[in-house]
Amino acid sequence: MPSMYDVYRGHRGEYDRLVHAEDHERHLPEFLRSIVDWRGKTVLEGGLGTGRVTELFIDSARRVFGCDREAHMLEAARGRLARCADKLELRVADNFALPVLAEKADVFIEGWSWGHAVVDGPGPIEPIADALFTQVRKNLVPGGFVVLIETLGTNALSPAAPHPRLAEFYQILQSRYGLRQAAISTDYRFASPAEATEVLGFFFGKAMEEAVRANGTAIVPEWTGVWCGPLPA
Ligand SMILES: C[S@@+](CC[C@H](N)C(=O)[O-])C[C@H]1O[C@@H](n2cnc3c(N)ncnc32)[C@H](O)[C@@H]1O
């Protein structure tokens, strides 16, 4: 079974099977529309992956700069977002070393990407958060808006940070960066219980595979946290 990082380096097709099944009730797009008027905005996205978050706002945005560490993932995003190629610029870049953009962005967004650096460390979490926000600050207009999307649990009955380091990070987003948090239900719906077991097991590993198999259903609960607000000076 590959690690998540192996998936990002070489299994974007399997990754997309996972995200295509997620949020079958479409709560996230509705929420993103409620917090940002995307029309005419210049947006910087980190850890863009195959572009499933980008797809939710790019039609309204004026310009989108998207980064990810893996060219393999960006290749899929290029195909998915081809209809907007004229306003999209994709670059291979780490969340800790974003390029300096020629034009500052109105909004920074990332989905399920910063959390990797937090969980995998090493060391205290506050410096990790500060290093990530430094990359955002250098590219955002003063008072620019930040939207961070991270997990609040897979196959869990209620929303909660699934790792102690994430719990601390989420607290820092609120107390140090003044972002407000919302918890959204973004459940998966697969074609069958067998597909749920296979796809979630491939990405999250053996323990998740066993837990989803034991559920025996094609719908698997997923909780998503969104932290958002203007970036403090
Ligand atoms: C769970 S995927 C999320 C992708 C996309 N945002 C989405 O919602 O489907 C995590 C993504 O973050 C990228 N990533 C992980 N660590 C990164 C880092 N330090 N810098 C840039 N990208 C990173 C991975 O390559 C992967 O594409």
The ligand as a Tripos MOL2 file, in Angstrom:
@<TRIPOS>MOLECULE
LIG
   27    29     1     0     0
SMALL
NO_CHARGES

@<TRIPOS>ATOM
      1 C1         -4.6530   15.7250    0.1000 C.3       1 LIG1
      2 S1         -3.9100   16.4600   -1.3180 S.3       1 LIG1
      3 C2         -4.9550   17.8530   -1.5730 C.3       1 LIG1
      4 C3         -4.9360   18.3050   -2.9910 C.3       1 LIG1
      5 C4         -6.0230   19.3130   -3.3490 C.3       1 LIG1
      6 N1         -5.8710   20.5300   -2.6030 N.3       1 LIG1
      7 C5         -7.3960   18.7140   -3.1030 C.2       1 LIG1
      8 O1         -8.1670   19.2940   -2.3470 O.co2     1 LIG1
      9 O2         -7.6830   17.6550   -3.6580 O.co2     1 LIG1
     10 C6         -2.4530   17.1980   -0.6800 C.3       1 LIG1
     11 C7         -1.6450   17.9200   -1.7400 C.3       1 LIG1
     12 O3         -0.6740   18.7270   -1.1000 O.3       1 LIG1
     13 C8          0.5670   18.5630   -1.7660 C.3       1 LIG1
     14 N2          1.6140   18.8200   -0.7770 N.ar      1 LIG1
     15 C9          1.9040   18.1420    0.3490 C.ar      1 LIG1
     16 N3          2.9050   18.7420    1.0130 N.ar      1 LIG1
     17 C10         3.2360   19.8420    0.2850 C.ar      1 LIG1
     18 C11         4.2000   20.8800    0.4450 C.ar      1 LIG1
     19 N4          5.0020   20.9250    1.5030 N.pl3     1 LIG1
     20 N5          4.2580   21.8360   -0.4910 N.ar      1 LIG1
     21 C12         3.4360   21.8280   -1.5740 C.ar      1 LIG1
     22 N6          2.5170   20.8560   -1.7890 N.ar      1 LIG1
     23 C13         2.4160   19.8860   -0.8550 C.ar      1 LIG1
     24 C14         0.5640   17.1580   -2.2950 C.3       1 LIG1
     25 O4          1.4700   16.9940   -3.3720 O.3       1 LIG1
     26 C15        -0.8940   16.9950   -2.6960 C.3       1 LIG1
     27 O5         -1.1250   17.3830   -4.0240 O.3       1 LIG1
@<TRIPOS>BOND
     1     1     2 1
     2     2     3 1
     3     2    10 1
     4     3     4 1
     5     4     5 1
     6     5     6 1
     7     5     7 1
     8     7     8 2
     9     7     9 1
    10    10    11 1
    11    11    12 1
    12    11    26 1
    13    12    13 1
    14    13    14 1
    15    13    24 1
    16    14    15 ar
    17    14    23 ar
    18    15    16 ar
    19    16    17 ar
    20    17    18 ar
    21    17    23 ar
    22    18    19 1
    23    18    20 ar
    24    20    21 ar
    25    21    22 ar
    26    22    23 ar
    27    24    25 1
    28    24    26 1
    29    26    27 1
@<TRIPOS>SUBSTRUCTURE
     1 LIG1         1 GROUP 0 **** ****
